[in-house]
Amino acid sequence: MTRKLFFALITLLLVLVVLPGLPSVKSTSEVAIVDPRYSVPYPCLPSCAVNITLVGAGAISSVWIVAPGYNYSLPIVATWHNDTYYIVEVEVPKDVMPELYDIYVETDNGVVREPRALWVLKSYPTNITILHLTDIHIGAMADNNHTATYYYDAAVNLINILPVDFTVITGDDVDNGNDLVSLKKFYLMTNRARKPTFIIPGNHDHYGTNIYTFQQKYYGKYVGPRYWKRILGKFIIIGLDAGARGFLDEEQLHWLENTLKKYENKTKIILIHYPLFNYRIFREVSGSWKDIDALKSMFYRTWVAQISSAQEFLRLIEEYDVKLVLAGHTHEDGLVLYNGKTWFVTTTTTSGQYDSQYHGFRIITVSENGSVKVSAPPDKNPLAERASYNIEQLTLRYIEGPDGLSATIIAEIPEDYPLDIGETTLYFYLKKAEGYKAYGDAKALELKPYGPQQYIATVKAVLEKGSRVVATVAATEDKTPPQVRMDSYTVTGDVVTVYITASDDGWGLDKVCLAYETQSGEKGMVEAYHWKANYYIATAVTGPEATIWVVAIDVAGNTQQTPKVNISQPPEQQTQP
């Protein structure tokens, strides 16, 4: 055994002893909160006690929580530490308003903040409605015209506007686990949500990492722990990590059984990336872990390869009466009702690549007595077919102005969309400044302080089916057109691909389009997709000769276009007979 691996294992054992349910280690080179996190917020009621776990903290002098319009100091009840962790017990005031709070801790080594980590409720729910997202894959292309951020942007807006209690994300949060740019992007986008998010890792989150860097440098730093539990009144939510190979190791299975045994009377929900039952299976299934061979033909292949792990996992689900298991990974739907009482729900990718199904999400309601309802479009039966809601049919974009003094939400809801949204509250994150006003379809503006340098603005807007809504909050008007440049183009047969740079110094860009006129006089326009930063790519079928130009439109409606360019390509060489 190498020296490095030896110390990693010793550290891991210390964490398991000191913090059951938080089996990961974080570097002590910088101060950080490791529990609770934005990916595993702590639910509680006013007057409750909360343990906050930190690394690199030194002496702890004060703790406070912040939500839009609220700021409370939390009395420190006790502090203690070992060689790895500093733990401070605090008391939530009895007059605290129900909200999702950021936690701030002042230590000898500086002030540290964890966003959206404390979920204060007025009372615990008897029913919970969950928005299930999965396979986000930030850093990847979702399809030929959109990056993963495009659909995840829509999903984060849905978290805020749909009538759900919280969101779960069952792994593959980024496309490559060692991609720091994508991890930071996932962190920033997720923390625009104003409802709790419970998140687990998938196999892609492990790519390019090892047992040490996964927790200290990548996932653990920017997302959260490998596996965890949270108590929500009569419910327990358990997040698991099936690793890069798609099964549960003995350590995690042992922890899972201890957790299920301790909370035997709770209604149990498990999140795991790899589904036990394969995708494209929609049916009721009867069986027993004792006769695993009769079931394994329906299992996903990684569990078949580790059948003893699958058997033990199923035993725990059966013996401790788990009601709901949410999974992803396959980028397609699946749903099994097992022995009439456990729902295994697999949901298509929200924003990753896929082979045959659309990008989507599910809405699931669970009651404290264990009954489960998987919602679906009116013409779909989730126990018989793919029935996730299609996120591709929606446009829900959040556009920040480059100076932080404006933000816009653009929403387009098709006439036949199966969910009714109607009047809703939209949220905008803005720098503190004077002169903010609501523009476009935004009504009833409210500004609330959020931390030392930020506002959260809320407006009312009506998202009706068949409508396009543009809601902006800005400190100044935008009357300046955007900047746009056609950098280069290529012609292949009848197809032209154009590479574009575009930006806007005001409220931000709405869209960038490639316009063309063919040799026969046909005119058209296609929207470019946002590749990264200020770069866009557009492809159109124009024929080998055409006139092309690029049009940029900003959120305020100002437009700019490039000079027109004539393109041509010589005819293909004919092969002599």
Secondary structure, 3 states (H helix, E strand, C coil): CCHHHHHHHHHHHHHHHHCCCCCCCCCCCCCEEEECECCECEEECCCCEEEEEEECCCCEEEEEEEECCEEEECCEEEEEECCCCEEEEEECCCCCCCEEEEEEEEECCEEEEEEEEEEECCCCCCEEEEEEECCCCECCECCCCCEHHHHHHHHHHHHHHCCCCEEEEECCCECCCCCHHHHHHHHHHHCCCCCCEEEECCHHHHCCCCHHHHHHCCHHHHCCCCCEEEEECCEEEEECCCCCCCCCCHHHHHHHHHHHHHCCCCEEEEECCCCCECCCCEEEECCCHHHHHHCHHHECHHHHHCHHHHHHHHHHHHHCCCCEEEECCCCCCEEEEECCCEEEEECCCCCCCCCCCCCEEEEEEEECCCCEEECCCCCCCCCCCCCCEEHHHCEEEEEECCCCCEEEEEEEECCCCCCCCEEEEEEEEEECCCCCEEEECCEEEEEEECCCCEEEEEEEEEECCCEEEEEEEECCCCCCCCEEEEEEEEEECCEEEEEEEEECCCCCEEEEEEEEEECCCCEEEEECEEEECCEEEEEEECCCCEEEEEEEEECCCCEEECCCEEECCCCCCCCCC
